[in-house]
Amino acid sequence: MTAPDPRRWRTLALLGVAQLMLIVDVTVVAIALPDMQADLGLDRAGVTWVASVYALVFGGLMLLGGKAADILGPRRLVLAGLALFVVASLLAGLAVAPAVLLLARALQGVGAAAMSPAALSVIARTFTGAELTRALGVWSALGGAGAAVGVLLGGVLTSGPGWPWVFYVNVPVGAVLLVGLLRSVRPLPGSGGRLDAGGSLLVTLATGAVVYGLVAAGDHGWLSAHTLLAVLAGLAGYVLFVLRARSAAVQLIDLAMLRRRPVLRGLGLIFVATALMISVFFLGSFTLRQVHGFTALQTGLSFLPVALGTILGSNLAGRVIPRWGVRVVSVAGLLVAAAGLAAAAGIVSMTALIVATSVAGFGIGATFVASAGSMFSAVRPQEAGVASGALSMFHEFGAATGVSAVSSVAATTLLAPGFDGFASGYWFAAAVAVLVGLASLARPRAVRRAG
């Protein structure tokens, strides 16, 4: 029996901080968006893409990153992905034009997609037994912590040295992590084989087309040619991906797994929950700053109750799911989220907005846990890695789609501030939560699990 790696807990700490940095970068930008818009002359579509392109590329390449870690060895992917993320962060901070900032955000997404699944692979191959359970628990807790750190850090840095520092801060932190990981992560061999880069490219381009259509809807209308053609192109890309997967010798993901209803339920729930959460941060940032006159720091502090509500909802859901079941918890979580979002839309008050979005965060946190519970109730042990990659991918796609959708609904308000426009975005998000909650009432078919 191989002796445990004496550096394993230090490795977990370093990888945990690196993963936290990747998660923070999803929400930290939301607080800085109004300042970026003013300094770089971003239009509404530009603001939306700055917030969504990172999550889009991150999610789109997640499965490819995980497969590359298996084939090439996770240590290489961790170091290469982190190095690219650090360089891209420096480029984003130095950006003086919208195109440069968008390119840097996309490169950040590439680096994150390489590092994140590879880091989880290192953990899975470094720890065993009860220690592995503890390590994965720490890893899972980073999501809620990342949301809290992101909104607060965004406010502190934007109101202090300025919005470029939401990117610059990654450079010294990333450099220290690189040195530490070089010394701590032991070489782990890859399995060899080939990558399905074409399949991953199809998924990413298809989702990009759909997100572009949602962005275009705010400028040209939901039934315009710009919107419909982009969405249809995205749907065609998904069809091509399925056809390719059926005949390809090397598959990015097993399509049979995606036909199981609990798996589809889990992917749908994580997609919607993430879209709702990012919508809360996106709309709340503009509402607090443009309607209520908050500074960036005040806005960041105001979002802490939302992040704490999400953590509380996640913890409670984890305790009651064994007794109540995934279906009850997911429906309850979505309806609580809908109630909070509706209150945010219907009450013109700063205090009401913070309380209402914190309630919404509680429901969204419960939905996050329900999505994982549904997913893994129908996944065989040998499919756990692919299932984790798929869940992470839909998490990032939900972030990209959510900010695009509410941006289009509240399009005019982003340029000419007023509460009514932001309220329409909250009403839209509440309606989505109700509809998905009602759809979640459908009972899944029983699934036979392999031992």
Buried (B, 14 or more C-beta within 10 A) or exposed (E): EEEEBEBBBBBBEBBBBBBBBBBBBBBBBBBBBBBBBEBBEBEBBBBBBBBBBBBBBBBBBBBBBBBBBBBBBBBBBBBBBBBBBBBBBBBBBEBEEBEBBBBBBBBBBBBBBBBBBBBBBBBBBBBBEEBBEEBBEBBBBBBBBBBBBBBBBBBBBBBEEBBBBBBBBBBEBBEEBBEBBEEBBEEBEBEEEEBBBBBBBBBBBBBBBBBBBBBBBBBBEBEBEBBBBBBEBBBEBBEBBEEBBEEEEBBBBEEEBEEBBBBBBBBBBBBBBBBBBBBBBBBBBBBBBBBBEBEBBBBBBBBBBBBBBBBBBBBBBBEBBEEEBBBBBBBBBBBBBBBBBBBBBEBBEBEEBBBBBBBBBBBBBBBBBBBBBBBBBBBBEEBEBBBBBBBBBBBBBBBBBBBBBBBBBBBBBBEEBEBEBBBBBBBBBBBBBBEBBEBBEEEBEEEEEEE
